[in-house]
Amino acid sequence: MLRLSLEALQIVDAIDRRGSFSAAGKELHKVPSTISYTVGKLEDELGVQIFVRHGPRVLLTAAGQELLKEGRYLLYAAHDLEQRVRRVASGWETELVVGSDAMFAPAVFLPDVAAFYAVTGQTRLRMVQEALSGAWEALLDRRVDVLVGAAGEGPSGGGYVAEPMGQLSFVFAVAPGHPLAALPGPLDRAALQPYRAVSVADSARRLAPRTVGLALGQDTLTVPTMQAKLDYQLAGLGFGFLPEPCARAAIAAGLLVEKQVEEPKPDETFYLAWRTGETGAALRWWRERMTQPGVFERLVRHLPGHGRFATDGAAASG
């Protein structure tokens, strides 16, 4: 008798990602008792313990890690099979997951989503955000189907197609009251070492996280989004590189000071990417939509701080 089911694997996967039975239940729209019963029944039938409790969180045992590692391949295969069957019938995917870098505000896609729904009601849309290498990992792990505005080149090994959308410049900035603001530039690593950096957390789970311009042992405040990074640097709690559109208005308003550094951050290219061989109608629609003129400029207009300090800057200059 087959002891494993796709539903049980889906529950184990959700618990691992969410960290608790209750959080997994919310994601899967199941009551916690159902989650606990399914895990207990699976453990009894396999004769192994899958989870152990560490305070409020639950963690996979070694056996559970092996189960989920192989089980995720089954979940991906089942999802792909469902998609292929439905595409054969209609040409449109059952669901399309559109991923973007967390640097960009989700509202940037409002007109695109509205236009998509005007074309088809057959495909469910899911909009997700990842940071840095986490976006590429989500594409390769089949957690997203198309990436819009993925930062930097993707990992080696292929399996995807990537087209550049545009580039962003970065500036090194601190609040006027930060000690670095008074130092002459260009600043080298020795000058930066005594102070705290502010960085956005890379959401990658398997790929090596990206770090830029940090010295070994550098005190670092890690925040979840570019908006948070901008806010903490405005508050004088650390230094770091900011996308030029994020920082320029704040610099003009006197809320940030741009500093020259010996190791500037190169311009970053942002990409549109999808997995090789994917041919669904919904994916094709988003690929064509995201290659229209002006899309990257629209993404940039939705960066944190873009235009936020325009009034302050005008007042300061007046």
JOFEN-V69974 format. One line per field, one symbol per residue. ss: DSSP state (2 for helix, 1 for strand, 0 for the rest). Layout:
ss=???
This chain:
ss=000002222222222222002222222200022222222222222200001111001111022222222222222222222222222222000011111110010222222222222220000111111100222222220000011111100000000111111111011111000022220000102222200011110000000000000000000111100222222222000011111222222222000011001000000111111110000022222222220000222222201000000222222220
